[in-house]
Amino acid sequence: MMLFSDWARQQQGNGAGPAGAAAPATAGAMIAELVARLEQSLEHGEECRNLLQIAELRRQWKSQFESTKVKSLNNKIQEMEARLTSSVEAALTPLLEDAVVKRGIEDFCAVLQRHLQAEAAQQLVIKSPAGLRPLLDNELGALGIVASVEEHASDEVSTSIGDTEIETDIGAWVNRLRKVAA
């Protein structure tokens, strides 16, 4: 783009005389050309402003889009983690409960066997929940322990040998597992 001072010098070099001495037709042409150039500059400036506004709007949209996508992705990951955790809990809790019950019965019978060896033979009565009776009978039979098993409402297996009370914590452990899984 040519500056006005450059244009004025060019006009002097073309024989138009000094800028102030230009003929009225030349001055009108000069003014018309300056107005046209100013309008072009303004149009160009407006185009630049529009382009800058478009670029800013695109940047904002991209930022919001990316932010929304990240949030959406994080939400989906959290949902997947929750479903996976729930599925694993649902699958493992019954297995853990069975393992706790089995281990509780085994430990109970092992303690019972040690105490029976130390005490004189006596009629042994064991109290057990009905649901644990088959497992208890199997373990007692495997160890060769003869006992009378009475069903009761408690979650624990218990007996007395002399002054010693023996009781499991199976119900407490199963309740803890269920609370963790809930």
GIPETA-V490018 format. One record per pair of residues at least 12 apart in sequence whose ideal C-beta (glycine too) atoms are under 10 Angstrom apart, sorted by sequence separation. I is the first residue (numbers start at 1). J is the second residue. If there is no record, write none. Layout:
# GIPETA-V490018
I&J, I&J
This chain:
# GIPETA-V490018
7&19, 8&20, 14&26, 112&124, 137&149, 147&159, 156&168, 157&169, 16&29, 136&149, 154&167, 155&168, 156&169, 157&170, 5&19, 8&22, 16&30, 112&126, 126&140, 154&168, 155&169, 156&170, 157&171, 4&19, 11&26, 155&170, 156&171, 124&140, 133&149, 154&170, 155&171, 156&172, 109&126, 132&149, 133&150, 154&171, 155&172, 11&29, 108&126, 133&151, 139&157, 155&173, 11&30, 126&145, 128&147, 130&149, 132&151, 155&174, 108&128, 131&151, 155&175, 124&145, 126&147, 127&148, 128&149, 130&151, 136&157, 8&30, 124&146, 125&147, 126&148, 127&149, 128&150, 129&151, 130&152, 135&157, 7&30, 105&128, 123&146, 124&147, 125&148, 126&149, 127&150, 128&151, 129&152, 130&153, 132&155, 108&132, 123&147, 124&148, 125&149, 126&150, 127&151, 128&152, 129&153, 131&155, 132&156, 133&157, 121&146, 123&148, 124&149, 125&150, 127&152, 129&154, 132&157, 4&30, 7&33, 126&152, 127&153, 128&154, 129&155, 7&34, 105&132, 109&136, 112&139, 113&140, 116&143, 127&154, 128&155, 129&156, 101&129, 104&132, 108&136, 112&140, 116&144, 128&156, 129&157, 4&33, 106&135, 109&138, 110&139, 116&145, 127&156, 128&157, 4&34, 7&37, 101&131, 102&132, 105&135, 109&139, 113&143, 116&146, 127&157, 128&158, 2&33, 101&132, 104&135, 105&136, 108&139, 109&140, 112&143, 113&144, 116&147, 126&157, 127&158, 128&159, 104&136, 105&137, 107&139, 108&140, 109&141, 113&145, 126&158, 127&159, 136&168, 4&37, 102&135, 105&138, 106&139, 109&142, 110&143, 112&145, 125&158, 126&159, 127&160, 3&37, 101&135, 105&139, 109&143, 125&159, 126&160, 2&37, 101&136, 105&140, 112&147, 124&159, 125&160, 1&37, 102&138, 106&142, 109&145, 124&160, 132&168, 98&135, 102&139, 106&143, 124&161, 109&147, 132&170, 1&40, 122&161, 132&171, 1&41, 122&162, 126&166, 127&167, 128&168, 129&170, 119&161, 120&162, 129&171, 1&44, 116&159, 118&161, 119&162, 115&159, 118&162, 112&157, 115&160, 116&161, 119&164, 115&161, 118&164, 112&159, 114&161, 115&162, 108&156, 109&157, 111&159, 108&157, 112&161, 115&164, 107&157, 108&158, 111&161, 104&155, 108&159, 115&166, 104&156, 105&157, 112&164, 114&166, 104&157, 111&164, 101&155, 112&166, 111&166, 101&157, 111&167, 109&166, 111&168, 108&166, 107&166, 108&167, 108&168, 107&168, 108&169, 107&169, 108&170, 105&168, 107&170, 104&168, 103&168, 104&169, 105&170, 104&170, 101&168, 103&170, 104&171, 100&168, 102&170, 104&172, 100&169, 101&170, 104&173, 100&170, 101&171, 103&173, 104&174, 100&171, 100&172, 101&173, 97&170, 100&173, 101&174, 99&173, 100&174, 97&173, 98&174, 100&176, 96&173, 97&174, 100&177, 96&174, 99&177, 96&176, 97&177, 93&174, 96&177, 97&178, 96&178, 94&177, 93&177, 96&180, 97&181, 92&177, 93&178, 96&181, 93&180, 94&181, 89&177, 92&180, 93&181, 92&181, 93&182, 89&180, 90&181, 89&181, 88&181, 89&182, 86&181, 85&181
